[in-house]
Amino acid sequence: MKNFIKENLVLVVGLTFPLILILIFFASTVIPKLMSAPPQYEMLFSTKLYDYQNSTDYTLDFSVKNQQLMVKVKKRENKDINYDLKRLMAYDAKTNTVREIVIDVPNAVASAVNGVAVLHETEGLLIDTTIVSPDGYSLDGPNYGGSGGMVGGLFGDGYRNSGFRLKKGSIGYKIPNTQQHYYYNQVQFIGWVIKK
């Protein structure tokens, strides 16, 4: 065995060096995540659902005022023009799940003052709209361009869309695309749920 290694040193180094690099990069991405706490605050965001079979009578726009989630409801002039339906979503990194918060649109329309209503579905929640959550995470957008090189390509970096994630330093939690009809490339950050 020693003779083989001496005679084929370049071959041995050529085969083991990439494996050592892979192990180093794997450890540098996995170990920090295992040693840190996941994001403690749910993140609210909106996205669009393209439904070509059903249109809607209203458009919805979400905002936060006095730490309460508000919705601006506007009657659609021509409901055949646009089929994109804005949806309210919540991402919980502790369980790595995304859920839709279904809006009762008729109730929102009935309770709206000047077209703006407090959402009944999120009444008890306090929302923080700062870019960085109280525990230090922020929303990081998809990577559409740039090259991560050979090593970056091995770990999913580079030219392909890597999706949205919550990041804190080198730690990242990818927001799963659990519902195929939602287009998460149109994520709009709303805020962090700091109290339920």
GROMACS elastic network, one bead per residue, 0.5 to 0.9 nm:
[ bonds ]
;  ai    aj funct       b0    kb
    1     4     6  0.50480   500
    1     5     6  0.63068   500
    1     6     6  0.86741   500
    2     5     6  0.51730   500
    2     6     6  0.61903   500
    2     7     6  0.85756   500
    3     6     6  0.50741   500
    3     7     6  0.60190   500
    3     8     6  0.83944   500
    4     7     6  0.51687   500
    4     8     6  0.58974   500
    4     9     6  0.80534   500
    5     8     6  0.51323   500
    5     9     6  0.53018   500
    5    10     6  0.87956   500
    5    11     6  0.85187   500
    5    12     6  0.67221   500
    6     9     6  0.53560   500
    6    10     6  0.89844   500
    7    10     6  0.85157   500
    8    11     6  0.52959   500
    8    12     6  0.62138   500
    8    13     6  0.86785   500
    9    12     6  0.51209   500
    9    13     6  0.60857   500
    9    14     6  0.83863   500
   10    13     6  0.52048   500
   10    14     6  0.59188   500
   10    15     6  0.86077   500
   11    15     6  0.62079   500
   11    16     6  0.86386   500
   12    15     6  0.52747   500
   12    16     6  0.60955   500
   12    17     6  0.83493   500
   13    16     6  0.52446   500
   13    17     6  0.56302   500
   13    18     6  0.87136   500
   14    17     6  0.57951   500
   14    18     6  0.72439   500
   15    18     6  0.64337   500
   15    19     6  0.71587   500
   16    19     6  0.52095   500
   16    20     6  0.61944   500
   16    21     6  0.87268   500
   17    20     6  0.51303   500
   17    21     6  0.62578   500
   17    22     6  0.87061   500
   18    21     6  0.50353   500
   18    22     6  0.61755   500
   18    23     6  0.86708   500
   19    22     6  0.51001   500
   19    23     6  0.62687   500
   19    24     6  0.86659   500
   20    23     6  0.51329   500
   20    24     6  0.61843   500
   20    25     6  0.87196   500
   21    24     6  0.50718   500
   21    25     6  0.61813   500
   21    26     6  0.84244   500
   21   151     6  0.85680   500
   22    25     6  0.52910   500
   22    26     6  0.59524   500
   22    27     6  0.84884   500
   22   151     6  0.82270   500
   22   154     6  0.84381   500
   23    26     6  0.50478   500
   23    27     6  0.60122   500
   23    28     6  0.84904   500
   24    27     6  0.52090   500
   24    28     6  0.61195   500
   24    29     6  0.87721   500
   25    29     6  0.63105   500
   25    30     6  0.86161   500
   25   151     6  0.86776   500
   25   155     6  0.85717   500
   26    29     6  0.53776   500
   26    30     6  0.60523   500
   26    31     6  0.82638   500
   26   155     6  0.85643   500
   27    30     6  0.52267   500
   27    31     6  0.55048   500
   27    32     6  0.82323   500
   28    31     6  0.59704   500
   28    32     6  0.67489   500
   28   170     6  0.88375   500
   29    32     6  0.62702   500
   29    33     6  0.69140   500
   29   170     6  0.73765   500
   29   171     6  0.73007   500
   29   172     6  0.89828   500
   30    33     6  0.53798   500
   30    34     6  0.63150   500
   30    35     6  0.88507   500
   30   171     6  0.86362   500
   31    34     6  0.51029   500
   31    35     6  0.62404   500
   31    36     6  0.87897   500
   32    35     6  0.51749   500
   32    36     6  0.62603   500
   32   170     6  0.77614   500
   32   171     6  0.67134   500
   33    36     6  0.53982   500
   33    37     6  0.76299   500
   33    38     6  0.78856   500
   33   170     6  0.85286   500
   33   171     6  0.57859   500
   33   172     6  0.77965   500
   33   173     6  0.89753   500
   34    37     6  0.78203   500
   36   171     6  0.84630   500
   37    40     6  0.77598   500
   37    94     6  0.86736   500
   38    93     6  0.62251   500
   38    94     6  0.58439   500
   38   173     6  0.79682   500
   39    42     6  0.77057   500
   39    92     6  0.79227   500
   39    93     6  0.57572   500
   39    94     6  0.66265   500
   39   133     6  0.84380   500
   39   135     6  0.68331   500
   39   136     6  0.82047   500
   39   137     6  0.66728   500
   39   166     6  0.78963   500
   39   167     6  0.89997   500
   39   168     6  0.89831   500
   39   173     6  0.84602   500
   40    92     6  0.81108   500
   40    93     6  0.74249   500
   40    94     6  0.69062   500
   40   133     6  0.88994   500
   40   134     6  0.86935   500
   40   135     6  0.69576   500
   41    91     6  0.88714   500
   41    92     6  0.71867   500
   41    93     6  0.79666   500
   41    94     6  0.86800   500
   41   133     6  0.73431   500
   41   134     6  0.80124   500
   41   135     6  0.78798   500
   41   192     6  0.59810   500
   41   193     6  0.57748   500
   41   194     6  0.62760   500
   41   195     6  0.87544   500
   42    90     6  0.63651   500
   42    91     6  0.55725   500
   42    93     6  0.71539   500
   42    94     6  0.86794   500
   42   191     6  0.85478   500
   42   192     6  0.57383   500
   42   193     6  0.53079   500
   42   194     6  0.78289   500
   43    89     6  0.82697   500
   43    90     6  0.55366   500
   43    91     6  0.52052   500
   43    92     6  0.67869   500
   43    93     6  0.86240   500
   43   133     6  0.87945   500
   43   139     6  0.88945   500
   43   189     6  0.79318   500
   43   190     6  0.76109   500
   43   191     6  0.58768   500
   43   193     6  0.62771   500
   44    88     6  0.71983   500
   44    89     6  0.57586   500
   44    91     6  0.65587   500
   44   127     6  0.85872   500
   44   188     6  0.88346   500
   44   189     6  0.66163   500
   44   190     6  0.53594   500
   44   191     6  0.53361   500
   44   192     6  0.61040   500
   44   193     6  0.71771   500
   45    87     6  0.84445   500
   45    88     6  0.60861   500
   45    89     6  0.53329   500
   45    90     6  0.63302   500
   45    91     6  0.80244   500
   45   187     6  0.63947   500
   45   188     6  0.54099   500
   45   191     6  0.70336   500
   46    61     6  0.88633   500
   46    62     6  0.77872   500
   46    86     6  0.64825   500
   46    87     6  0.54088   500
   46    89     6  0.56970   500
   46    90     6  0.85025   500
   46   184     6  0.89276   500
   46   186     6  0.80572   500
   46   187     6  0.57690   500
   46   188     6  0.51640   500
   46   189     6  0.67059   500
   46   190     6  0.71042   500
   47    85     6  0.82609   500
   47    86     6  0.56532   500
   47    87     6  0.54497   500
   47    88     6  0.67999   500
   47    89     6  0.73226   500
   47   182     6  0.69483   500
   47   183     6  0.65456   500
   47   184     6  0.61805   500
   47   185     6  0.80971   500
   47   186     6  0.55641   500
   47   188     6  0.63757   500
   48    84     6  0.58360   500
   48    85     6  0.53245   500
   48    87     6  0.58368   500
   48    88     6  0.88302   500
   48   181     6  0.88069   500
   48   182     6  0.60353   500
   48   183     6  0.59079   500
   48   184     6  0.76516   500
   48   186     6  0.66977   500
   48   187     6  0.78781   500
   49    83     6  0.81417   500
   49    84     6  0.55547   500
   49    85     6  0.50448   500
   49    86     6  0.63343   500
   49    87     6  0.69041   500
   49   181     6  0.60764   500
   49   183     6  0.64373   500
   50    82     6  0.88879   500
   50    83     6  0.57644   500
   50    85     6  0.62541   500
   50    86     6  0.88472   500
   50   181     6  0.68657   500
   50   182     6  0.71951   500
   50   183     6  0.79101   500
   51    54     6  0.57114   500
   51    55     6  0.69966   500
   51    83     6  0.56436   500
   51    84     6  0.64968   500
   51    85     6  0.73201   500
   51   181     6  0.81362   500
   52    55     6  0.71131   500
   52    82     6  0.88189   500
   52    83     6  0.58518   500
   52    84     6  0.83059   500
   53    83     6  0.82740   500
   54    83     6  0.72317   500
   55    79     6  0.60762   500
   55    80     6  0.67307   500
   55    81     6  0.88833   500
   55    82     6  0.74706   500
   55    83     6  0.53294   500
   55    84     6  0.80246   500
   55    85     6  0.79913   500
   56    59     6  0.74818   500
   56    76     6  0.77074   500
   56    79     6  0.61735   500
   56    80     6  0.86525   500
   56    82     6  0.87011   500
   56    83     6  0.72940   500
   56    84     6  0.86859   500
   56    85     6  0.73337   500
   57    74     6  0.85362   500
   57    75     6  0.60313   500
   57    76     6  0.53707   500
   57    77     6  0.81832   500
   57    78     6  0.83060   500
   57    79     6  0.59894   500
   58    73     6  0.63375   500
   58    74     6  0.53751   500
   58    76     6  0.50105   500
   58    77     6  0.87420   500
   58    79     6  0.81445   500
   58    85     6  0.89532   500
   58   105     6  0.80763   500
   58   109     6  0.89943   500
   59    72     6  0.80079   500
   59    73     6  0.58777   500
   59    74     6  0.52867   500
   59    75     6  0.65400   500
   59    76     6  0.62938   500
   59    85     6  0.73167   500
   59    86     6  0.73631   500
   60    71     6  0.63189   500
   60    72     6  0.56770   500
   60    73     6  0.50356   500
   60    74     6  0.66934   500
   60    85     6  0.80344   500
   60    86     6  0.62706   500
   60    87     6  0.82159   500
   60   105     6  0.87906   500
   61    70     6  0.83039   500
   61    71     6  0.55198   500
   61    72     6  0.50244   500
   61    73     6  0.67957   500
   61    74     6  0.85203   500
   61    86     6  0.76297   500
   62    69     6  0.69878   500
   62    70     6  0.57476   500
   62    72     6  0.63490   500
   62    88     6  0.82248   500
   62   190     6  0.74959   500
   63    68     6  0.83726   500
   63    69     6  0.59202   500
   63    70     6  0.52074   500
   63    71     6  0.62871   500
   63    72     6  0.78629   500
   63   190     6  0.69276   500
   64    67     6  0.58442   500
   64    68     6  0.53765   500
   64    70     6  0.56246   500
   64    71     6  0.84885   500
   64   127     6  0.71827   500
   64   128     6  0.83934   500
   64   129     6  0.73755   500
   64   190     6  0.74894   500
   64   191     6  0.80901   500
   65    68     6  0.53588   500
   65    69     6  0.65848   500
   65    70     6  0.68097   500
   65   127     6  0.88797   500
   66    69     6  0.84574   500
   66   126     6  0.86094   500
   66   127     6  0.84774   500
   67   125     6  0.80435   500
   67   126     6  0.51547   500
   67   128     6  0.62289   500
   67   129     6  0.79243   500
   68   118     6  0.71516   500
   68   119     6  0.82910   500
   68   122     6  0.78250   500
   68   123     6  0.70691   500
   68   124     6  0.83035   500
   68   125     6  0.68606   500
   68   126     6  0.58736   500
   68   127     6  0.60262   500
   68   128     6  0.89254   500
   69   117     6  0.87597   500
   69   118     6  0.62403   500
   69   119     6  0.62829   500
   69   122     6  0.67076   500
   69   123     6  0.75695   500
   69   125     6  0.79694   500
   69   126     6  0.80687   500
   69   127     6  0.69966   500
   69   190     6  0.86390   500
   70   116     6  0.66778   500
   70   117     6  0.55803   500
   70   119     6  0.57886   500
   70   122     6  0.89742   500
   71   108     6  0.77031   500
   71   112     6  0.85427   500
   71   115     6  0.82907   500
   71   116     6  0.56085   500
   71   117     6  0.54015   500
   71   118     6  0.64225   500
   71   119     6  0.65328   500
   72   108     6  0.87806   500
   72   109     6  0.89931   500
   72   112     6  0.80138   500
   72   114     6  0.87171   500
   72   115     6  0.55979   500
   72   117     6  0.65214   500
   73   105     6  0.82067   500
   73   108     6  0.73995   500
   73   109     6  0.64763   500
   73   112     6  0.76190   500
   73   115     6  0.54005   500
   73   116     6  0.62130   500
   73   117     6  0.77351   500
   74   109     6  0.85954   500
   74   115     6  0.65635   500
   74   116     6  0.88604   500
   76    79     6  0.57375   500
   77    81     6  0.89453   500
   78    81     6  0.58951   500
   78    82     6  0.80731   500
   79    82     6  0.63405   500
   79    83     6  0.75863   500
   80    83     6  0.71557   500
   82    85     6  0.84434   500
   87   100     6  0.71452   500
   87   101     6  0.76972   500
   87   102     6  0.76363   500
   87   103     6  0.81003   500
   87   182     6  0.88166   500
   88    99     6  0.86890   500
   88   100     6  0.58955   500
   88   101     6  0.54835   500
   88   102     6  0.70742   500
   88   103     6  0.77050   500
   89    98     6  0.67494   500
   89    99     6  0.56684   500
   89   101     6  0.57042   500
   89   102     6  0.85486   500
   90    97     6  0.82502   500
   90    98     6  0.56086   500
   90    99     6  0.54084   500
   90   100     6  0.63563   500
   90   101     6  0.71172   500
   91    95     6  0.88252   500
   91    96     6  0.72202   500
   91    97     6  0.58318   500
   91    99     6  0.66381   500
   91   100     6  0.89972   500
   91   175     6  0.70679   500
   91   176     6  0.87089   500
   92    95     6  0.57869   500
   92    96     6  0.56006   500
   92    97     6  0.54556   500
   92    98     6  0.64550   500
   92    99     6  0.84456   500
   92   175     6  0.88783   500
   93    97     6  0.66777   500
   93    98     6  0.86661   500
   93   166     6  0.83294   500
   93   173     6  0.68465   500
   93   174     6  0.85747   500
   93   175     6  0.79796   500
   94    97     6  0.80644   500
   95    98     6  0.89189   500
   96   173     6  0.80259   500
   96   174     6  0.83013   500
   96   175     6  0.73440   500
   96   176     6  0.72840   500
   97   175     6  0.77797   500
   97   176     6  0.69485   500
   97   178     6  0.79616   500
   98   175     6  0.74254   500
   98   176     6  0.69003   500
   98   177     6  0.78378   500
   98   178     6  0.69828   500
   98   179     6  0.87625   500
   99   178     6  0.87458   500
  101   121     6  0.72518   500
  101   122     6  0.84633   500
  102   105     6  0.89271   500
  102   121     6  0.76567   500
  103   106     6  0.88576   500
  103   107     6  0.85524   500
  103   108     6  0.78373   500
  103   119     6  0.76833   500
  103   120     6  0.82974   500
  103   121     6  0.67999   500
  104   107     6  0.54303   500
  104   108     6  0.62749   500
  104   109     6  0.87862   500
  104   119     6  0.85681   500
  104   120     6  0.81586   500
  104   121     6  0.79834   500
  105   109     6  0.60763   500
  105   110     6  0.85418   500
  106   109     6  0.50673   500
  106   110     6  0.61277   500
  106   111     6  0.86574   500
  107   110     6  0.50691   500
  107   111     6  0.61572   500
  107   112     6  0.84612   500
  107   119     6  0.88934   500
  107   120     6  0.82372   500
  108   111     6  0.52710   500
  108   112     6  0.58960   500
  108   116     6  0.81628   500
  108   117     6  0.58862   500
  108   118     6  0.75709   500
  108   119     6  0.67151   500
  108   120     6  0.77595   500
  109   112     6  0.52534   500
  109   113     6  0.87213   500
  109   115     6  0.73644   500
  109   116     6  0.82630   500
  109   117     6  0.74989   500
  110   113     6  0.86751   500
  110   117     6  0.86961   500
  111   115     6  0.88116   500
  111   116     6  0.82173   500
  111   117     6  0.59654   500
  111   118     6  0.79415   500
  112   115     6  0.50839   500
  112   118     6  0.76527   500
  113   116     6  0.53121   500
  113   117     6  0.62643   500
  114   117     6  0.84059   500
  117   120     6  0.86729   500
  118   121     6  0.88032   500
  118   122     6  0.80765   500
  118   123     6  0.70119   500
  119   122     6  0.55114   500
  119   123     6  0.59838   500
  120   123     6  0.51185   500
  120   124     6  0.85472   500
  121   124     6  0.83246   500
  122   125     6  0.54701   500
  122   126     6  0.85507   500
  122   196     6  0.87900   500
  123   126     6  0.82949   500
  124   195     6  0.78903   500
  124   196     6  0.59443   500
  125   193     6  0.64112   500
  125   194     6  0.74525   500
  125   195     6  0.55546   500
  126   192     6  0.82571   500
  126   193     6  0.58444   500
  126   194     6  0.56288   500
  126   195     6  0.50480   500
  126   196     6  0.67275   500
  127   190     6  0.83786   500
  127   191     6  0.57760   500
  127   192     6  0.54314   500
  127   194     6  0.58767   500
  127   195     6  0.74271   500
  128   131     6  0.87397   500
  128   133     6  0.77705   500
  128   134     6  0.86616   500
  128   190     6  0.85662   500
  128   191     6  0.53200   500
  128   192     6  0.50577   500
  128   193     6  0.64997   500
  128   194     6  0.64366   500
  129   132     6  0.84641   500
  129   133     6  0.84419   500
  129   189     6  0.85227   500
  129   190     6  0.64084   500
  129   192     6  0.64078   500
  130   133     6  0.66643   500
  130   134     6  0.86605   500
  130   191     6  0.69157   500
  130   192     6  0.79406   500
  131   137     6  0.85006   500
  131   138     6  0.60606   500
  131   139     6  0.75523   500
  131   189     6  0.85820   500
  131   191     6  0.77197   500
  131   192     6  0.88909   500
  132   135     6  0.78831   500
  132   136     6  0.56635   500
  132   137     6  0.55070   500
  132   139     6  0.78878   500
  132   192     6  0.88504   500
  133   136     6  0.51536   500
  133   137     6  0.52022   500
  133   138     6  0.62296   500
  133   191     6  0.83664   500
  133   192     6  0.64295   500
  133   194     6  0.88619   500
  134   137     6  0.76086   500
  134   192     6  0.84954   500
  134   194     6  0.82128   500
  135   168     6  0.89082   500
  136   167     6  0.83403   500
  136   168     6  0.60881   500
  136   169     6  0.88779   500
  137   166     6  0.59274   500
  137   167     6  0.52595   500
  137   169     6  0.83856   500
  137   172     6  0.87838   500
  138   165     6  0.82656   500
  138   166     6  0.53726   500
  138   167     6  0.54348   500
  138   168     6  0.66854   500
  139   164     6  0.69987   500
  139   165     6  0.58811   500
  139   167     6  0.63619   500
  139   189     6  0.76709   500
  140   163     6  0.85518   500
  140   164     6  0.57123   500
  140   165     6  0.53291   500
  140   166     6  0.59478   500
  140   167     6  0.63470   500
  140   172     6  0.87910   500
  141   162     6  0.84309   500
  141   163     6  0.65650   500
  141   165     6  0.67884   500
  141   166     6  0.88961   500
  141   185     6  0.83535   500
  141   187     6  0.86391   500
  142   160     6  0.88644   500
  142   161     6  0.56063   500
  142   162     6  0.52941   500
  142   164     6  0.51320   500
  142   165     6  0.79278   500
  142   185     6  0.73873   500
  143   146     6  0.77437   500
  143   157     6  0.78618   500
  143   158     6  0.75880   500
  143   159     6  0.72205   500
  143   160     6  0.68328   500
  143   161     6  0.50968   500
  143   162     6  0.54791   500
  143   163     6  0.69206   500
  143   164     6  0.85077   500
  144   158     6  0.79664   500
  144   159     6  0.57846   500
  144   160     6  0.58270   500
  144   162     6  0.75611   500
  144   163     6  0.89100   500
  145   158     6  0.66667   500
  145   160     6  0.71877   500
  145   161     6  0.80048   500
  146   157     6  0.86620   500
  146   158     6  0.56882   500
  146   159     6  0.58278   500
  147   150     6  0.86482   500
  147   152     6  0.74558   500
  147   153     6  0.78943   500
  147   157     6  0.71845   500
  147   159     6  0.58834   500
  148   151     6  0.67994   500
  148   153     6  0.59201   500
  148   154     6  0.89345   500
  148   155     6  0.88747   500
  148   156     6  0.85593   500
  148   157     6  0.53273   500
  148   159     6  0.78835   500
  149   152     6  0.51393   500
  149   153     6  0.59878   500
  149   154     6  0.86869   500
  149   157     6  0.81780   500
  149   158     6  0.69305   500
  150   153     6  0.51129   500
  150   154     6  0.64590   500
  150   158     6  0.89124   500
  151   154     6  0.51581   500
  151   155     6  0.67225   500
  151   157     6  0.83886   500
  152   155     6  0.52654   500
  152   156     6  0.63412   500
  152   158     6  0.61751   500
  153   156     6  0.53300   500
  153   157     6  0.51363   500
  153   158     6  0.57308   500
  153   159     6  0.85371   500
  154   157     6  0.73893   500
  155   158     6  0.88964   500
  156   159     6  0.89274   500
  156   160     6  0.77336   500
  156   162     6  0.71629   500
  157   160     6  0.70544   500
  157   161     6  0.84423   500
  157   162     6  0.71194   500
  158   161     6  0.82971   500
  158   162     6  0.86484   500
  159   162     6  0.87268   500
  161   164     6  0.89455   500
  162   165     6  0.86124   500
  162   174     6  0.84939   500
  163   174     6  0.69866   500
  163   175     6  0.73298   500
  163   176     6  0.85310   500
  163   177     6  0.88401   500
  163   184     6  0.76792   500
  163   185     6  0.72443   500
  164   173     6  0.85875   500
  164   174     6  0.60326   500
  164   175     6  0.57849   500
  164   176     6  0.85033   500
  164   184     6  0.76650   500
  164   185     6  0.77539   500
  164   187     6  0.81169   500
  165   172     6  0.60663   500
  165   173     6  0.51614   500
  165   175     6  0.52726   500
  165   176     6  0.87207   500
  166   171     6  0.82317   500
  166   172     6  0.54813   500
  166   173     6  0.51083   500
  166   174     6  0.65104   500
  166   175     6  0.74557   500
  167   170     6  0.70662   500
  167   171     6  0.56163   500
  167   173     6  0.65413   500
  167   174     6  0.86949   500
  168   171     6  0.52906   500
  168   172     6  0.65210   500
  169   172     6  0.79600   500
  173   176     6  0.89560   500
  175   178     6  0.88825   500
  175   184     6  0.88728   500
  176   179     6  0.87099   500
  177   180     6  0.66060   500
  177   182     6  0.76867   500
  177   183     6  0.84478   500
  177   184     6  0.70696   500
  178   182     6  0.85623   500
  179   182     6  0.58812   500
  179   183     6  0.88842   500
  180   183     6  0.76892   500
  182   185     6  0.89192   500
  182   186     6  0.89847   500
  183   186     6  0.60105   500
  183   187     6  0.77698   500
  184   187     6  0.52793   500
  193   196     6  0.70200   500
